Amino acid sequence: MTTRETVKRILITTPLLFVFVTFSVFAMLAAAPGDPAIDLAGQNATMEDIARVRAELGLDQGFFVRYWDWLSGVFTGDLGISYSRRTEVTEVIASRIGPTLSLTLTAIVLAVLFGLLLGVVATFRPGGWVDRFVSLFASLGVALPQFWVGMLLVVGFSLQLKLMPATGYVPLSEGIGPWAAHVTLPALALSVMPAAELARHVRSAVLEVLDKDFVLTARAKGMLTPRIYAMHVARNAGIPIVTVLGIRVAQLLGGTVVIETVFGIQGLGTLTVDSVLARDIPTILGVVALAAVVVLIVNLLVDLSYRFIDPRTAQHAPA
């Protein structure tokens, strides 16, 4: 992707982020029943107390004025003040982003390893017992709810075998062992669905490439199977695989809400749940904006990776 195309991409995704994502979420939160000022003022609050809280939070202003105040603050790095915690949203998010980042990155690594391994192994003998096992795993992995998988892992590895802790999180700074012990089960639960879908797409993409004439020609010339996979299959099957992985990153971020609740991890997922229950609009908007930025960056990286996986795509790129 050229510099001009990259700049054009950024100019397109920026309005998409702030108009279609943050504005939509802001509108839905504003249309929700109830008044955050009443909840924050307390049970025995008078009308004067409620009016004072509403004025302090800026809830007495119009919808577009409140949205513009929040949006203008985003450009300066100010996401507002949390209603329920009375601290800056950036500080609240910074204190919770570590567990979610560790969980998401570990789940991505596990999904890629298991998805690629199972998908490629299934193509060695299509229709064999390994292929049927991979197909069964892919079907179950996509269908099973993540919270149910997480509870099964807790029952099996924590309550029965007592190999790993059932809840909590230990940062990496306190040691690799304690960190890995706490992050392995939730990362596995979060990675099952993307690993299953990735394995299915890898199998389909690899089998499609193996039927191409240039692969059949390579086999006829006596090229070994590992070299065929490395030289021909990896590049030609890479684009659909990277596309699926890019889509699943957004779903992994959404899955942390459930997984962190099941395993008692205080990350962005539980922060979102607590903020929704407390009607903490600035915190919700801050988490949504952060997630949207991550998704858009991942999509941009996926587009850039197409040119490295298969340079032939550059020939058809728009000027």
N, C-alpha and C positions, 0 to 999 in steps of 0.2 A: 504494500500500500504506500503510495507516494505521500509527500508532505501535504499536498493540496487535498488529497482524498481524506487524510487524517483530520485536517482542519475542518473540512466539510462535515465529516462524521461527528465531530465534537459539537459543531454548530447545530446539528440536527438533534443530538441526544440531550443537549442542555435544556431546550424548551420542553422536551419530552419528560425530563426529570421534574422540573419545577411546575409545569402546567398540569400534565396528565396524572402525575403521581401525588405530589404534595398538595396541590389544590383540591384534588378529588378526596384525599383523606381528610383534609381540613374541612371540606364541605360536609362530609359524612359525620364527622365528629360534632360539627356545629348543629347539624340537624337531629342529632340523637336526643332523646327525651331527657329531662332533668337539667339541673343547674349546678355546675361545679362549685359555685360560690356557696350554695346552701350546704353542700357536703363538707366544705373546708371550714365554714363558720362554726360548725358544731351543732349539737342537738338543741341546746338552750339558747341559741343565738336569736337576737332580735332582728327586726327588719333593717334597723340601722347598721347592725353588725354585718348582715348579708350585703347591704349596699356598699359598705366600706371595703369588704373583701372583693366584691365585684369590681370596684374602682381600682383597687390595688393590682388586680390581675389584668385589667384592661378589658374585662368582659362587658363593660357598659358601652363600648364603642361598637361601630358597625362591623358587619362581617368582612367586607373588603378592606376596611382600615386595619382590622386585626391581622388579616392575612398578609397585607403589605408590610406591616410592622415586623412580622415574623420573617417574611421573605427578605426584606432589606437587611435584617440582622444576620441572615445566613451568609450573605456575601462578605461580611466582616468576621465570620467565625462565631457569631453569637446566636445560639439556638434558643435563647430565652431562659427563663427561670422555671424550674420544676414546681408545679403547684403543690404536690404532696410533700416534697423534700425541701423546698425553699432554698435550693442550691442551683447552680448553673447546670443546664442540661448537658453541656459538654463534659463537665466533671462527672456527672452521673454515668454517662455513657462510657467515659474513659475507665471508670472503676469497674465496669461490667464487661468490657469488650474482650478482656484476656481469656476467660473461660470459653466464650463463644468462638473466638478465633482458634484456640487450640482444638476445640471439638470439631469445628468445621474443616479445618485443614487436615486433621487426622482422618476424618471420615472421607475426605476426597482422596487421600492417599490409599486408604483401604479399598475404596470403591474402584479406583483405577487398577490397583494390583489384582484384586479378585475378578473384576470385570474383564480385563484383558486376558488374564490367565485362563479363566473358564471359557471365554469366547474363542480363543485360539485353539485350546485343547479340543474343544468340541468339533473343530473342523478337520482334525486329523483323520477321523473315521466317521463321516456323516451317517446317522442312523444307528450307530453303535450305542452301547450302554452308557458311555461317557456323554455322548451327545444327548441322549434322553435325560440323563441326570441334570445336565446344564439347562435343558429346556424346562424341566420340572422346577429347578431352582429359580429360573427367570420368572416363571409364572407365579410361583408362591411369593417370591420376593417383591414383585410389583403389587400383588393383591393384599399381602398381610399389612395391617396397620403398624406404623412404627412404634406406637406406644405399647402394643401387644408384644412385639418383638423385644422391646426393652424390658418389659416385665418378665418375659420368659428368661432372658439373660440374667436378670436379678435373682430369680428363683433358682436357676440352675447353678450359676457360678458364685453367687454371693450367699444365698441362704442354705443351699444344699452342700456344695463343695467348699464353700468358704474360701475361695481363692482370691476374690477381689471385693473391695468395698461396694456396698449397694448404693450409697449416696455420697454427695460431697464432691469437692474439687480441691486439688492441691496444685499450686502454680509450679511451673517448671523450675523456678529459681530455688525451690526447696528440694530438688533432686529429681533425676530422671525416673528412678524407680517409683516413688510415691505418685509422681505425675502420671506415669503410664498406667499405674494400677487404677487410678481414678478415672482416666479418660478412655480406657480401652472399651469397656462395656457400652457406654453411651455412644462412642464413635462407631462401634460395630452395629448397634441398633440403627443409627442414622445412615450408615453406608449400605445396608442391605438392599434398599429399594434402588438407589442409583447403580449399585454393582450388578443387580439383576437386569436392569434395563440396558446397561452398557454391555453386559455379556451377550444379550440377545442381539444387539446391533452389531457388535464385533463379529459374532458368528455369521450374521447375514452378509455383512460387508466383505468379510474374508472369503466366504464361499462364492460370492459374486465375482470377486477378482480372480479366484482360482479357476473359474470357467473361461477366462479371457484367453484369446489366442496367444498372446505373448507369454503367458504362463505355461500353456501347453507346449509352446515351442521350447521354452527353457527346460521343461521336463524331458522333452525329446532329445535335447542336446546333452542330457545327463547331469544337469545342475541339481545339486543336493537340495532337499526340502528346506533345511534351515536357511540356506542362502536365498532360496526363492522367497521365503517369508520376509527376510531382511531387505532384499533389494527391490522386490516388486509389490508384495502384498502390503507391507507397512505403509508405504507412501500412498498407494492408490486407495486403501481403505481408511486412511487417516482422517480425511475430511468429515465423513459422517460420524466418526467416533468423536472427534473434537467438538462437533456441533452438539451431539447428545450430552457430552460432558459439560459444555457451557450452559445448556438449558438446565441441567440438574443442579448447578451451583446455586441458582435462585431457589430451587426447591429445598436444597439443603439448609439454606438460611431460614426458610419457613419451618422446616422440620425441627430446628433447635428449640422452638417454642414448646413443642410437646416433649421432646427428649429431656430438656433441662428441667421440666416440671417433674417428669418421672424419676429422674436421678437426683433431684434436689440440688441442681447446679445453679448458682447465682450468676447468670450471664444475661445477655441481651434478651433471650427468650423469656425468662421469668420476669425481667424488667418490663417487657411489653405487656405481659399478663397483668402484673401489678398496676401498671399505669392505666390500663384499660379499666380495671376495676375501680381505680381511684379517679377516673376521668381526668388524668394528668395529660392534657392535650399537648403542651410543649414537648414532653418526653416522648410521647407517641410519635409526634411529627419528626423529632430528632432521629429516632430509631428507623423510621420509614425512609427518611432522606438518606441516611447512611446505607441502608440496604439497597436503595435504588441506585446510589452511586456505585456500589460494589457490583451490582448486576450489569450496569452499563459499561463499567470498565472491563468486566469479564467478556461481555459481548464484543467490545472493541478488540480485546486480545484474541478472541476467536477469529475475528475477521483478519487480523494481522497474521495469525498462524497459518491461514490458508495459503499464503504466498510462500511460506517456508516449507510446508508439507508438499505442495504441488505448485511449482512456479508457473505451470501452464494456465492457472487461473488468472494470472496477471494480464494475459493476452486478451481476456474478455472483460477486464475491468473498465468502468466508465472513465472518461478523461476528466 
